[in-house]
Amino acid sequence: MDGELPCTEVDGEVSSATEDLGGEVPCVETNTKEEAPCAESSVEGEMPGTDSDEEGEMPCAESDAKGEASCYESDGEEVPDTEIPPVSKKMSSISSPLRAIIRLRRQYRVQKKSRLHLELPREKSSELVHRRLLQRQLSLNRTSLYGPSMSFFNQTSFETSQYFTFDTSVEQCSMKKCRRKKNRRKSRIVLYPDKTKRYLPTEEKSKAKRCLLLLIVIIFFQILNAIENLDDNLQKYDLDGLEKTMHREVFGQKVAVESIMELLKDYLATHIHNKPLVISLNGPTGVGKSHVGWLLAKHFRSVMDNDFVLQYFVMHHCPNEVASLTCEIDLSKKISDMVTRAEIEEKIPLFILDEVELMSPVLLDTLSRFFEPNQTNEFLNAIYILISNIGGGEITKFVIQNASAEVLHQQRGLEELLSIIQPVLIDVHPLWKSADIIPFVLLEKSHVINCFLEEMRREGLYPDQKHIENLASQLSYYTTGDKQYSRMGCKQVVAKVNLL
Ligand SMILES: Nc1ncnc2c1ncn2[C@@H]1O[C@H](COP(=O)(O)OP(=O)(O)OP(=O)(O)O)[C@@H](O)[C@H]1O
């Protein structure tokens, strides 16, 4: 008699045992639900009802006098206690060892039942099942709201636990509770949609950023290098020295000198250009245009090789008797050779073309082709100084008219003067469209005196002030208000000094 076996098996064994004992032993456990133990009190000659009272359970009933047990059936049918007496009579005839066995067995059953009662939950099994069903239903309803993933998740758990048993085994019950708790814990895990990231994307080191930083550094160093190169170029041509010389040796042309120096500084700052620099010095005779040309040639010959400076005098290089075609070929060859050599040595050649007003239209055409921007680099890196008295009459008129306005020595006066002489120059030849025009104004008497002083110093003569003023008074002037403008500038100064 194994007490651990299920009740039904025990029941079977007991039934067979009782049959061996004469078939009069009532069922020990007819109920597989464990609610109704069999009544064995009849073996001891006791009323079944008394046995049941001891155990606190419904008594087991014997269905007939032959000892066929009909314990508390699952269908709830009960057998009246009044039908038991015949059985008790038969049981009383059982031998004492058998009764002892039965008694022991009954005690075992009582102990087992009492233990089960202590461990069983207080609520009835039907209520427990009902509650479980309700909880499961609520859980299903809740999870169905969380989308298809959660529904699937619970569907599987539902399928695995769709059969409910009334097994109140404590171990199974505790196991199920544990599983349910685990399932609950699992069900509380938030399931994210597949396409949603659960964490911030890790920052990957971008190669583009590195390249951008590298590019910025390169550009930064290039800018630094370019600035240094700018300074290098300005130092290479010593434009500061040239500016000082110009201001010291050219009288009465402050605005013109400043304009020339500004153009030269801008152009000579770099070696790469998209067009050559063309400066046109225009003004009346003797005001210093050729003088400036000589100063520029002297300076650039000093800072560069003599081969990169060309002074071209039309009356000298292309006199009237020389055919214009020859002059054209000669000038073109000189310019081409010089720019080619200068490009090799990364120098900017200087072409000073004086007496341009005497140039033939053919030569002007030839010259203008070198001023065009659509050429090879060596022709773009060049400076042309065009010196002529074209527009001199307009400048003289403008100066005399504005003598008292003081606009002549201001940038505003220069721009106004430009608006006057530029059409005149372009009318002579279109090449002046691509030129920066620098007007040279009339020289005042004080400027002429300075020319005498400079020329006498140059000739090594003693600069007597009274003698110089006397010489200056011998020249002719435009007189307007309190100002006198020399009609020939300083052109006659050299001749006068040579007579001393
Ligand atoms: N502004 C000036 N400052 C100093 N010297 C001057 C100035 N103008 C003229 N001279 C002196 O007069 C001389 C003649 O001047 P320059 O040849 O430059 O005149 P120009 O303007 O070229 O006239 P032209 O158009 O007739 O050639 C020069 O050699 C120079 O010594």
The ligand as an ORCA input file, in Angstrom:
! r2SCAN-3c Opt
* xyz 0 1
  N      55.955    117.137    -62.490
  C      57.262    117.216    -62.684
  N      58.077    117.002    -61.658
  C      59.373    117.099    -61.824
  N      59.961    117.376    -62.951
  C      59.183    117.584    -64.019
  C      57.795    117.505    -63.919
  N      57.280    117.779    -65.086
  C      58.300    117.967    -65.896
  N      59.438    117.870    -65.283
  C      60.718    118.040    -65.836
  O      60.488    118.526    -67.107
  C      61.062    117.684    -68.026
  C      60.087    117.479    -69.107
  O      59.022    116.892    -68.619
  P      58.315    115.692    -69.313
  O      59.114    115.266    -70.458
  O      58.059    114.690    -68.325
  O      57.046    116.333    -69.841
  P      55.872    115.574    -70.500
  O      54.738    115.634    -69.631
  O      56.315    114.292    -70.911
  O      55.576    116.453    -71.782
  P      55.490    115.937    -73.269
  O      54.179    115.415    -73.396
  O      55.669    117.124    -74.120
  O      56.543    114.953    -73.418
  C      61.440    116.468    -67.349
  O      62.698    116.032    -67.815
  C      61.474    116.808    -65.944
  O      62.766    117.067    -65.534
*
